[in-house]
């Protein structure tokens, strides 16, 4: 090899019987500079040169795009870690697992720069491991650190479970589950009981997730919801119970009109009663099949609906209860009543002189009125 460009070989060696040769050049070839390598036979004839380009530039540090643990025996402890990423095509990518400064597990990046490292046993939780790329010339990149992660995320929370009856036949055909999980984790529900998530979604940056399950969860059956972090660690399950049973129809114990401006025409109606605790009680006032005024039944099941304007006289209005899962009860009908009862009759008026002083001290009035009506007398003229 001609190292100084004077046209003469400065470092030489003899090819063996198989034609193999090795040249040891000191100092190292300069980065980016071309050097001619020639062969000269015993007669003195010299070949055309083959140029070698000096390379002392280390490749860029490899990227790490995916780190996944595998628990092959299902005991909850990962036994291997798979690392994937990008590096200089053709470079040797390695990870130092024992901290001695040397790569213990290596692989070659393909023509696209993709590489996969299979590390056994799994990387230790919280420990950093350097991943490097070494080009064919022997230049090694700066390390990219990978941190072992064998800690499972916390079990996801479930804040809402809602059934949807898309065709209106009274039978839910899908269930929506919402809640919180570790941001970036994959949240899944096992619907067939085989231990694997059948419906999955990814929790967003705030940890919010939504699972859309079709068909709807079966009534009374428990389903585990889990969160799996990007490394493959899976949380303990949070169980969701399917609920397709509608609550009982609400009772109506009191219907009262209010005439706030005193013009003799009620302008609102208050409805009170009992329903399943926590259920949303609603009344359909316009006949479109949807509740227009709603309220929530308290922990005792008591509810109050304030309807404005007042219910129309003689018209029936359905009152329903819908549980948190979205199941709706049969309706209880309330009939609007703005017709005043007939004036009461007075059939008997009797004074009583209880102390016998000749002056009555009370009066008893008897008569007839609409059954159930409250009969009153204004004694002070107000």
Secondary structure, DSSP 8 states (H G I E B T S, - for coil): --SSSSSS-SS-----TTS------SS---TT-EEEE--B-TTS-B---EEEE---------EEEEEEEE-TT-SSS--EEEEEEE-STT-EEEE-SSSSSS-SEEEE--TTSEEEEEESS---TT-EEEEEEE-TTS-B---EEEE---------EEEEEEEE-TT-SSS--EEEEEEE-STT-EEEE-SSSSSS-SEEEE--TTSEEEEEESS---TT-EEEEEEE-TTS-B---EEEE---------EEEEEEEE-TT-SSS--EEEEEEE-STT-EEEE-SSSSSS-SEEEE--TTSEEEEEESS---TT-EEEEEEE-TTS-B---EEEE---------EEEEEEEE-TT-SSS--EEEEEEE-STT------SS--
